[in-house]
């Protein structure tokens, strides 16, 4: 089995405010082709330390992957240190330079001498194109070792890694294959879910099962290893089917799709359209739905009515209703859902009104109280929740539960 | 200045699902007494790698702090490796053994031979009591170096560190104190910013300067060390002032506030209210504004008009205008800003219409084209941008630039 080592570069990763998260994603990708990560190092923008770390890594690991330090500023020294350690000369790559220039000027910025440094490439190394930023990646093979330098931002390094590194790793790691499956579930607590499925997955040592709690619900990660991809897939499929059957409607996705994507597919199929009326979530549900490309096929619009007056002006909720029941109430949630449905002409209106805090809670309406309304041609309904967590989590959870309500109502 | 190095021990920290977070808290504590963290390593429960990492750490750093691997199971080998590297014998500490026994039996469990291993202490080391778990910590000084082994769980290692390590560190780092400042800037590229300020910050070795690119703009991190907190503050203040002056209006925050918070403070001060009309950002701007607690004081609402029809129905944009100029145009952006201002009665209306892709681009309107509109009592204006990146980044950048336009327009 091949060993990999990850080097996260950047002084900011040695402060109390930031931590390396790139290595998690990279580890998953490496594991998927049967490569184990044996060590991770975080080093600052310090030439001597970085050089030492890189030399140590080259001595002990088959594959070395670094992230960060490829930017245009003076403290981005990864290229330089890397060239010194591998004994390569840095040379200007004029194709890369032209691309960087084009990128920068198209954004209305001026090209500076600093930007030119990003086109310095160690001789003999392969340039990894970066469509999402100016810093290209670098890939090199030396003495049977594979060295990959990636930029820091995930948006830049992830597609780069998948396009230009994974194919190579798959070739190198011949023999062991891994198959994974992620089941996503919503509307059920982590321990409740575990109670349901533990008797099943405990009977299997391959695939292994890991249960994770995320902002968008619970994820069940299954990983199977075998001598062939087909066999690994078979193993993972068998357990996934058993778990899905046991969990019934709680599972919304078995192929990694997000809740937003699942809802989108379902609405498209039924030719339904949807609109949201949001108070405490402040546009979060609309934003999540529209993160999916092509959402305009089924999402028509949203109103964020952050004050009582706006609930009346923009959604037609009667002022007396708010007066009598309070803005955070089931009746107002229903009126908001009905209002957005009527004003947009959408098939489905979803609404959220609640108290995300930190201030404003009372005994009757504590922080975390959220009402979700749902209106369609059949009728209108609401659901009350008291959600734990801080402002951020309350807003996220409310938006997830609203989306989950939509999914449940329009199960095929 | 003393250098510290942190070793996070545990194979689970080398999986895709878990990452070391102990080091963030430890870094903050170390920094507070003027000790810099120069390197962090994550190593699994692998004797050879751990031994190598510990030897390397002892060679290059004054202070070595490890977390994890002190538990009772076979794979908790930190004690053993540590004893070998420092040349100390592990001996049974009968006081510690008695405490462990008492702890375990009082919880109704049976003492196992594995538990006894936790009472093995390197000769000459100091035992750090652990009131919150069975694994005691270990502290040792050798050749002027300080080595501290802590258990993994934060609720065990944090009180232990504060009680038995911090007092020693304060003594060792006598005098040296650290002050930090974060300047945040928007509307300027990373390298353009660096060109402007490098001639200034390069003259200073104290404070040190690090520049970071984030989703919300550029951050400049300054760190000063001095014999007293007051002097460190003075040093960091001096450079911060110079940089801020040089960068003029690009700097939106000098105390770590987010762009959303800065805008909120400014609107509150002027008693202005704001509303957004969003197309391609799908509610993202509203969502960002309302992430700030108390946003209801100045944010009234938003309309997400994701189709042409909704721009007309919800915002009163004339259909002919869209027909003639296209939905992604400056004129429509202005009409949307004007429309949301009128419909909500807010002081300021901000709008975004654009094409986030991935599909739908043409030669005239390529993916990434975004128009931002701004309407207030003075008048209405728009700005055209062609943003690079994928759907996610285009939406994020558009929302940041819209917020930045608001900030610029209402500078004090």
Interface residues (C-beta under 8 A of the other chain):
Chain A: X10 X11 X12 X13 X14 X15 X16 X17 X19 X20 X21 X23 X24 X25 X27 X28 X31 X36 X37 X38 X39 X40 X41 X42 X43 X44 X45 X46 X49 X52 X53 X56 X60 X71 X72 X73 X74 X75 X103 X104 X106 X107 X108 X109 X110 X112 X113 X114 X115 X132 X153 X155 X210 X212 X221 X276 X278 X280 X281 X282 X283 X284 X285 X286 X287 X289 X290 X291 X293 X294 X295 X296 X299 X300 X301 X302 X303 X304 X305 X306 X307 X309 X310 X313 X314 X343 X344 X345 X357 X358 X359 X391 X392 X395
Chain B: X13 X14 X15 X16 X17 X19 X20 X21 X23 X24 X25 X27 X28 X31 X36 X37 X38 X39 X40 X41 X42 X43 X44 X46 X49 X52 X53 X56 X60 X180 X188 X189 X190 X191 X192 X194 X195 X198 X202 X210 X211 X212 X213 X221 X276 X278 X281 X282 X283 X284 X285 X286 X287 X289 X290 X291 X293 X294 X295 X296 X299 X300 X301 X302 X303 X304 X305 X306 X307 X309 X310 X313 X314 X343 X344 X345 X357 X358 X359 X385 X386 X387 X388 X389 X390 X391 X392 X393 X395
